[in-house]
Amino acid sequence: MYAFEAILALLLVATILSSIARRVGVPYPTLLAVGGAGLAFVPEVPRFQLPPELILALFVAPVLLDAAYDASLRDLRANWRPVASLVLVAVALTTIAVAAAARSIFPDMPWAAAIALGAVVAPPDAVAALAVLRQVRPPYRMRVILEGESLLNDASALLTYRLAVGAVAAGGFSATDAAPTFAIVVFGSIVAGWLLAWPVSFVIARITDAPSSVIPNSCSLSPSGCSPSGSDSQES
C-alpha cells in the first residue's frame, strides 16, 4: 500500500503545482518539471518500475491522441518540410548529442545504450508544447510547425530507441537485421492506425454518454486492445 499512497501523493502535488501555475500565469509544465527535478534530490523517494508497454498505453498514447485531435492535416501538409526536418533531423541531433554526453561521462557505456538513452529524452512532451504555445501565442505558422513536430517526434524517437535496444541485445548493430524491424514499425503502424481509426471513429461518434465513451477510447489506445490476448496496436 505504500506505493499506492506515494502515487496518490504525487498526483496531489501535481494538482497543486498546476493550480499554482494557473494563478501565477505560467505554463503548468514548467512547474511540473521544476517539481520533478526537486523530487530527484529528496532522499528515500520510492522508485516505481512500470512495464514499458503500460507506460506507452497510459501516458504516451493518450497524449498523442489528444494532440492529434487538435492537429490540422491541411496545415501539416502545407508545412511538411519544416515539420519533417524537426521530426527527423532535430530528434537525431538531440539523440546524438545526448549519446555523446553520456559516453563522455561513462566511457564504458556502449554506443547503442547511449543512443537508446538519447532517444528517450530527445522528443519533447506534446502536452507541454501545446500548453506553452497556447499561452505564449506565437505566429500561427510557427505554432502549426511546433505542434506538428511535438505530435510526430515520438514516432522517430521510439523507432530509434527500439533499434538501439535491439542492437544492445544483439551485441551490435546490423542494417540487415534492422531493416525488417524498421519496415514493420513504420509501415505496420501506418496501416494499423488507418484500419483502426475507422471502426473506433464510427463507434465513438455514436456514443453520447461521456463515461461510456472512455471505454472505446481506452481500447483503441491499449497495445492489446480490450482482449487480454489481442495483439493489435495503434499509434496516433
C-alpha positions as CSV (number, residue, x, y, z in Angstrom):
1,M,0.0,0.0,0.0
2,Y,3.0,2.3,0.4
3,A,3.4,2.6,-3.4
4,F,-0.3,3.3,-3.8
5,E,-0.1,6.1,-1.2
6,A,3.1,7.5,-2.8
7,I,1.4,7.7,-6.2
8,L,-1.6,9.5,-4.7
9,A,0.8,11.9,-3.1
10,L,2.5,12.6,-6.4
11,L,-0.9,13.2,-8.1
12,L,-1.8,15.6,-5.3
13,V,1.4,17.5,-5.6
14,A,1.0,17.7,-9.4
15,T,-2.5,19.1,-9.0
16,I,-1.3,21.7,-6.5
17,L,1.5,22.8,-8.8
18,S,-0.9,23.0,-11.7
19,S,-3.2,25.3,-9.6
20,I,-0.3,27.5,-8.6
21,A,0.8,27.7,-12.3
22,R,-2.6,29.0,-13.3
23,R,-2.6,31.6,-10.5
24,V,0.8,33.0,-11.3
25,G,0.2,32.8,-15.1
26,V,2.9,30.4,-16.2
27,P,2.6,27.2,-18.2
28,Y,1.9,24.3,-15.8
29,P,4.5,22.0,-17.4
30,T,7.2,24.5,-16.2
31,L,6.3,24.0,-12.5
32,L,5.8,20.2,-13.0
33,A,9.3,20.0,-14.5
34,V,10.7,22.0,-11.6
35,G,8.8,19.8,-9.1
36,G,10.1,16.7,-10.7
37,A,13.7,17.9,-10.7
38,G,13.3,18.9,-7.0
39,L,11.9,15.5,-6.2
40,A,15.0,13.8,-7.5
41,F,17.0,15.4,-4.7
42,V,14.7,14.2,-1.9
43,P,16.2,11.2,-0.2
44,E,14.4,7.9,0.3
45,V,12.0,8.6,-2.5
46,P,10.3,5.3,-3.6
47,R,11.2,4.0,-7.1
48,F,8.4,2.9,-9.4
49,Q,9.1,0.4,-12.2
50,L,6.3,0.0,-14.7
51,P,6.4,-2.1,-17.8
52,P,7.2,-0.1,-21.0
53,E,4.1,-1.3,-22.7
54,L,2.0,0.0,-19.8
55,I,3.7,3.4,-19.9
56,L,3.1,3.6,-23.6
57,A,-0.6,2.9,-23.2
58,L,-1.3,5.0,-20.2
59,F,0.8,8.1,-20.9
60,V,2.2,8.3,-24.4
61,A,-0.8,7.2,-26.5
62,P,-3.4,9.3,-24.8
63,V,-1.2,12.4,-25.1
64,L,-0.6,11.8,-28.8
65,L,-4.3,11.1,-29.4
66,D,-5.3,14.3,-27.7
67,A,-2.8,16.3,-29.8
68,A,-3.9,14.5,-33.0
69,Y,-7.5,15.6,-32.5
70,D,-6.4,19.2,-32.4
71,A,-4.0,19.0,-35.3
72,S,-4.9,20.2,-38.8
73,L,-3.9,17.8,-41.6
74,R,-4.2,20.6,-44.1
75,D,-1.7,22.8,-42.2
76,L,0.6,19.8,-41.7
77,R,0.7,19.2,-45.4
78,A,1.4,22.8,-46.1
79,N,4.3,22.9,-43.7
80,W,5.6,19.3,-44.1
81,R,9.2,20.3,-44.8
82,P,9.9,22.2,-41.6
83,V,7.9,19.7,-39.6
84,A,9.8,16.8,-41.1
85,S,13.1,18.5,-40.5
86,L,12.3,18.9,-36.8
87,V,10.9,15.4,-36.5
88,L,13.8,13.7,-38.2
89,V,16.9,16.0,-38.0
90,A,16.3,17.7,-34.7
91,V,15.5,14.4,-32.9
92,A,18.5,12.7,-34.5
93,L,20.8,15.6,-33.5
94,T,19.4,15.6,-29.9
95,T,19.9,11.9,-29.7
96,I,23.5,12.1,-30.9
97,A,24.3,15.0,-28.5
98,V,22.9,13.1,-25.5
99,A,24.6,9.9,-26.5
100,A,28.0,11.7,-26.9
101,A,27.5,13.4,-23.5
102,A,26.6,10.1,-21.9
103,R,29.7,8.5,-23.4
104,S,31.9,11.3,-22.2
105,I,30.6,10.8,-18.6
106,F,30.5,7.0,-18.8
107,P,33.2,5.9,-21.2
108,D,32.3,2.2,-20.7
109,M,28.8,2.7,-21.9
110,P,28.2,1.1,-25.3
111,W,27.2,3.4,-28.1
112,A,23.9,1.5,-28.6
113,A,22.9,2.0,-25.0
114,A,23.9,5.7,-25.2
115,I,21.8,6.2,-28.3
116,A,18.9,4.5,-26.6
117,L,19.3,7.0,-23.7
118,G,19.4,9.8,-26.2
119,A,16.2,8.6,-27.9
120,V,14.4,8.5,-24.6
121,V,15.0,12.2,-23.8
122,A,15.0,13.6,-27.4
123,P,11.3,14.2,-28.1
124,P,9.6,16.9,-26.1
125,D,6.3,16.3,-24.4
126,A,3.4,17.1,-26.8
127,V,1.1,18.3,-23.9
128,A,3.9,20.6,-22.6
129,A,4.5,22.0,-26.0
130,L,0.8,22.7,-26.6
131,A,0.3,24.2,-23.1
132,V,3.3,26.6,-23.6
133,L,2.3,27.6,-27.2
134,R,-1.3,28.4,-26.2
135,Q,-0.1,30.8,-23.5
136,V,2.8,32.3,-25.5
137,R,0.6,32.7,-28.6
138,P,3.3,32.7,-31.3
139,P,2.5,33.3,-35.0
140,Y,0.1,30.8,-36.5
141,R,2.6,29.1,-38.9
142,M,5.2,28.7,-36.1
143,R,2.5,27.2,-33.8
144,V,1.5,24.7,-36.5
145,I,5.1,23.6,-37.1
146,L,5.9,23.2,-33.4
147,E,2.6,21.4,-32.7
148,G,3.2,19.1,-35.7
149,E,6.7,18.4,-34.5
150,S,5.6,17.6,-31.0
151,L,2.9,15.3,-32.3
152,L,5.2,13.3,-34.6
153,N,8.6,13.3,-32.9
154,D,7.7,10.4,-30.6
155,A,7.5,8.1,-33.6
156,S,11.0,8.8,-34.8
157,A,12.4,8.7,-31.2
158,L,10.6,5.4,-30.4
159,L,11.9,3.8,-33.6
160,T,15.4,4.9,-32.8
161,Y,15.0,3.6,-29.3
162,R,13.7,0.2,-30.5
163,L,16.6,-0.2,-32.9
164,A,19.2,0.8,-30.3
165,V,17.7,-1.6,-27.7
166,G,17.8,-4.3,-30.4
167,A,21.4,-3.5,-31.0
168,V,22.2,-3.8,-27.3
169,A,20.5,-7.1,-27.1
170,A,22.3,-8.4,-30.2
171,G,25.6,-7.1,-29.2
172,G,25.9,-4.8,-32.2
173,F,24.0,-3.0,-35.0
174,S,23.3,-4.8,-38.2
175,A,21.5,-3.0,-41.1
176,T,20.3,-6.3,-42.4
177,D,18.6,-7.2,-39.1
178,A,17.3,-3.7,-38.5
179,A,15.6,-3.4,-41.9
180,P,12.7,-5.7,-41.3
181,T,12.0,-4.1,-37.9
182,F,12.1,-0.7,-39.5
183,A,9.7,-1.7,-42.2
184,I,7.3,-3.4,-39.8
185,V,7.3,-0.5,-37.3
186,V,6.9,2.3,-39.9
187,F,4.5,0.8,-42.4
188,G,2.8,-1.5,-40.0
189,S,1.9,1.4,-37.7
190,I,0.5,3.4,-40.6
191,V,-1.6,0.5,-41.8
192,A,-2.8,-0.5,-38.3
193,G,-3.6,3.1,-37.3
194,W,-5.6,3.7,-40.6
195,L,-7.5,0.5,-40.2
196,L,-8.3,1.0,-36.5
197,A,-9.3,4.7,-37.0
198,W,-12.4,3.8,-39.0
199,P,-14.2,1.5,-36.5
200,V,-13.1,3.5,-33.5
201,S,-14.4,6.7,-35.0
202,F,-17.6,5.0,-36.1
203,V,-18.3,3.8,-32.5
204,I,-17.3,7.0,-30.7
205,A,-19.4,9.2,-33.0
206,R,-22.5,7.2,-31.9
207,I,-21.8,7.4,-28.1
208,T,-23.3,10.5,-26.4
209,D,-22.5,9.4,-22.8
210,A,-19.1,10.7,-21.8
211,P,-18.2,7.9,-19.2
212,S,-19.2,5.3,-21.8
213,S,-17.0,6.9,-24.5
214,V,-14.0,6.3,-22.3
215,I,-14.2,2.5,-22.9
216,P,-13.7,2.5,-26.7
217,N,-11.1,5.2,-26.4
218,S,-9.2,3.2,-23.8
219,C,-9.4,0.1,-26.0
220,S,-8.1,1.9,-29.0
221,L,-5.1,3.2,-27.1
222,S,-4.2,-0.1,-25.4
223,P,-1.4,-2.1,-27.2
224,S,-3.5,-5.3,-26.7
225,G,-7.0,-3.8,-27.3
226,C,-9.8,-4.8,-25.0
227,S,-8.9,-8.5,-25.3
228,P,-6.3,-10.0,-23.0
229,S,-4.9,-11.9,-25.9
230,G,-5.2,-9.1,-28.5
231,S,-2.1,-8.1,-30.5
232,D,-3.3,-5.0,-32.4
233,S,-1.7,-1.7,-31.7
234,Q,-2.3,1.9,-32.8
235,E,-0.1,4.9,-32.8
236,S,-1.8,8.2,-33.4
